[in-house]
Amino acid sequence: MTYEQMPEEWQEWLDLTPLERFRRSEEIFAQYLAMGGSLDPDPDPTSPFDVPEEWRPGAAHGRAGLRVLRRGAG
């Protein structure tokens, strides 16, 4: 796809300087978080680390809760 074939919105994005793109990305990210977005990954039932009994859907902000890992003595 050439520049001329791209949608106008994409052309506008490409015409920005790297710093302008970074600043716009920050604004978009802040908006995403304000709308309740999260970067937490979705549960992966194929993962060996997936333990459904430890999911905590009721945690604050809808995010996964933290677990305390303890080592035994020795």
Secondary structure by P-SEA (a helix, b strand, c coil): cccccccaaaaaaaaccaaaaaaaaaaaaaaaaaaccccccccccccccccccccccccccccbbbbbbbbccc
